[in-house]
Amino acid sequence: MSKSKPILCLDFDGVIHKYITPWINAETISDDITEGFFEWADEASQYFTLVIYSSRSKSERAIESMQFWLYEQRKKWRESGGTSVATWPVSFEFKNEKPAAFLTIDDRAITFDGDWLKLNPARLVQFKPWNKR
């Protein structure tokens, strides 16, 4: 029996999806993929089980929208010359609950290091993700 890979939880909006256009609804995904995602995911899938979890994940129809969008984005990437270096099947799981992950990548998160004094609320309220700066 082979050892399973650790879960790497990926947020969707602002991480995989550029999320430049303002929110419309959970099933509408307006922008393209963040540049370099598929190349990165091909490599990361060698080490991790890639799980996508989002605030959109509460709705089964929204999960289907993310799956279809990701399929279409990968197709567009391949048509524009993107090539996979992976010799294994690259797949993504979609969860409707946040998984017990080894690590999470999110554009709206701060790593807690055990010291609450470093997390000044007056500074936290000024936070802006990369795509809103």
C-alpha positions as CSV (number, residue, x, y, z in Angstrom):
1,M,0.0,0.0,0.0
2,S,1.5,3.4,-1.0
3,K,1.5,6.3,1.3
4,S,-1.0,9.0,0.4
5,K,0.2,12.5,-0.4
6,P,-0.5,15.3,2.0
7,I,-3.3,17.7,1.1
8,L,-2.5,21.1,-0.2
9,C,-5.6,23.2,0.0
10,L,-5.9,25.9,-2.6
11,D,-8.3,28.9,-2.4
12,F,-9.9,29.6,-5.7
13,D,-10.6,33.4,-6.0
14,G,-7.4,35.4,-6.0
15,V,-5.2,32.3,-6.0
16,I,-6.3,30.2,-9.0
17,H,-8.8,32.6,-10.5
18,K,-7.3,36.2,-10.9
19,Y,-10.5,37.7,-9.4
20,I,-10.0,41.2,-10.8
21,T,-13.7,41.7,-11.8
22,P,-16.1,42.4,-8.8
23,W,-18.1,39.5,-7.4
24,I,-21.3,38.7,-9.3
25,N,-22.4,35.4,-7.8
26,A,-20.9,32.0,-6.8
27,E,-21.5,30.5,-10.2
28,T,-20.1,33.3,-12.3
29,I,-16.3,33.2,-12.8
30,S,-15.3,36.3,-14.8
31,D,-11.6,36.3,-15.1
32,D,-8.8,34.1,-16.4
33,I,-6.4,31.9,-14.5
34,T,-3.4,33.4,-12.6
35,E,-0.3,33.2,-14.7
36,G,1.9,30.2,-14.1
37,F,-0.8,28.2,-12.2
38,F,-0.8,25.1,-14.5
39,E,3.0,24.8,-14.6
40,W,3.1,25.1,-10.8
41,A,0.2,22.6,-10.3
42,D,1.9,20.1,-12.5
43,E,4.9,20.1,-10.3
44,A,3.0,20.4,-7.0
45,S,0.8,17.4,-7.9
46,Q,3.9,15.2,-7.7
47,Y,4.1,16.0,-3.9
48,F,0.5,16.8,-2.9
49,T,-3.1,16.0,-3.3
50,L,-4.4,19.3,-4.7
51,V,-7.8,20.2,-3.1
52,I,-9.7,23.3,-4.1
53,Y,-11.9,24.9,-1.4
54,S,-13.6,28.2,-1.7
55,S,-16.4,30.3,-0.3
56,R,-18.1,29.3,-3.5
57,S,-17.9,25.6,-2.4
58,K,-21.2,25.9,-0.4
59,S,-23.1,25.3,-3.6
60,E,-22.8,22.2,-5.7
61,R,-23.6,24.3,-8.9
62,A,-20.8,26.6,-8.0
63,I,-18.4,23.7,-7.6
64,E,-19.5,22.5,-11.0
65,S,-18.8,26.0,-12.4
66,M,-15.3,26.0,-10.9
67,Q,-14.6,22.5,-12.4
68,F,-15.9,23.6,-15.9
69,W,-14.0,26.9,-15.7
70,L,-10.7,25.1,-14.7
71,Y,-11.2,22.6,-17.6
72,E,-11.8,25.4,-20.1
73,Q,-8.8,27.4,-18.7
74,R,-6.5,24.4,-19.0
75,K,-7.8,23.8,-22.6
76,K,-7.0,27.5,-23.4
77,W,-3.6,27.2,-21.8
78,R,-2.8,24.1,-23.9
79,E,-4.0,25.8,-27.1
80,S,-1.7,28.8,-26.4
81,G,1.3,26.5,-26.2
82,G,1.2,25.4,-22.5
83,T,2.7,21.9,-22.1
84,S,2.6,19.7,-19.1
85,V,5.8,18.3,-17.8
86,A,3.9,15.8,-15.6
87,T,4.0,12.2,-16.6
88,W,1.3,11.4,-14.1
89,P,-2.4,12.5,-14.2
90,V,-2.8,15.9,-12.7
91,S,-6.1,16.2,-10.9
92,F,-7.9,18.5,-8.5
93,E,-10.4,17.6,-5.9
94,F,-13.1,20.0,-4.9
95,K,-14.5,20.0,-1.4
96,N,-17.6,21.6,0.1
97,E,-15.9,21.8,3.5
98,K,-12.4,23.0,4.4
99,P,-10.2,19.9,4.4
100,A,-7.7,18.9,7.1
101,A,-4.8,20.1,5.0
102,F,-1.0,19.9,5.5
103,L,-0.8,23.5,4.1
104,T,-3.2,26.1,2.6
105,I,-2.5,28.7,0.0
106,D,-4.8,31.7,0.2
107,D,-4.6,35.3,-0.8
108,R,-6.4,36.4,2.3
109,A,-4.5,34.7,5.1
110,I,-1.7,35.4,7.6
111,T,0.4,32.7,9.2
112,F,-0.1,32.7,13.0
113,D,3.2,32.1,14.7
114,G,1.9,32.0,18.3
115,D,2.3,35.7,19.1
116,W,-1.0,37.7,19.1
117,L,0.9,40.9,19.7
118,K,2.2,40.8,16.1
119,L,-1.3,40.9,14.8
120,N,-2.3,44.5,15.3
121,P,-6.0,44.9,14.4
122,A,-5.5,48.4,13.2
123,R,-3.0,47.1,10.6
124,L,-5.0,44.0,9.8
125,V,-8.0,46.1,8.8
126,Q,-5.8,47.8,6.1
127,F,-4.9,44.4,4.4
128,K,-5.3,44.2,0.7
129,P,-4.7,41.0,-1.4
130,W,-2.2,41.1,-4.3
131,N,-4.9,41.7,-6.9
132,K,-6.5,44.7,-5.1
133,R,-3.3,46.7,-4.4
